[in-house]
Amino acid sequence: MAIRLQMLTEDPKEIELIERYWAVDEFGQYLEKVSALAGLIEMAQGVTLTSFIRQRCNAFDENQVCPKCAELIEIKNRSQAKKVPQPSIKLCTLCQKDQDAIALEAQKAKAAELERQLTEYARNQSARTVDYSAIADRHVLLLLALDRAVTPRLTNGGFTIGDCRGLAPRYVGDFMQHLREAGLVLDDPSKARPGTYYWEGDDIWMLRDQVVYRLAPDAESRRADEVIRSLLDRVYTDAEGLFSLWLDYSVADVMRYLEAQCQLYNHELSEQELEEIKSTMRSALKTYSVSQLWSVVWKVVRDAASLANREYYNRWKAAATIPGKIRRNLEKVQRESIELKAWSRPEQHPAGTLGMVLGEILGVDENTSGHRVSSLVTWLTGQACSPTVEAELEEPIRELMTRALAQDVGSSVMLRFAELIRAGHEVGSAIEEIGEALRS
Ligand SMILES: [Zn+2]
């Protein structure tokens, strides 16, 4: 007999049933069918013959031995038995139990090590403080916008990346990454849900969506809401940084529209094609406004849609023409000095809190051309008044003022000057324009 039985019952009728169940001939074939044995003993309702027998007898297959200790492997039913001797992949019950215990111990040790490393990480994070008066201008704007997007959680406990959705129309993760890389926003493992951080081999990985962030501690130990309030008084000086942030934001605003339009016409763009369009848009935004580029997107996506219906074309091939068409379209606009139409902001595409903050600080919106934003930023940061610029302005201003006083139009000249500056003109060009008007 290839099955060794270890009876757990003394009832002769049960023993007989068990022996008949497991009985095999010399070829390992079972002598009786399970269905023939089913009626022999009365069993409680819902109890199968197999489970009835398993409760009263342990069965070991002589054809399978434990690879570790060479004991026989316990089997639970007929189908687990082997007809010929063969090496077992399974361990015997005892060895399996030992192995499970070792694995559990290792798992516990890993969990404890994770806990230790995260605590140490959190302690190091908290020890690093930030001098908020020295952070970059663009980070000030990002923090003000973030505060509005997650209020009151930026200053009051933690927030997740999902909470920041209102920050910008797209690429919220990239904006957050800027703040993290600058050390202004920290992740706080102590506040994250269990399972957020986990081992992947010997590295600690995290579920990005569950990571809880908070503002880095202030070097002067002020509360987070005081830190944010102090940022409101910032005097901006970094023209390049601010313009670059405006470009990043505006690219997101254009790309959000592009993706919505592509979805509407079932155009699927690859990651590479999207990157290509992003670069084109970023460079076009130095000249045009977001709303003008929306109109370019609108036209190109529709052209591609009609192309898709043509012979020899399919959706995929038509979509692939979009990056090139956008580029050629913009080149033509520039070459022929075509005036681009401006689209109005779609209701379902809010500007995001970063758009609002940029609007308040610079007085810009989706209709402001990049060209004008650039002058506004230069004006705001006072870089238009560097010594050389000031020297260059001396002569035209003297002439303008002399004429204005001679013609007794001083106040209207000043009002006109203020108006031009507000509209985004640089000081030099405003002086020139008023000067010309006075001369004529
Ligand atoms: Zn074993």
Residues whose N, C-alpha, C, O or C-beta is under 5 A from the ligand:
A	BS01	ZN	C66 K68 C69 A70 E71 C92 C95
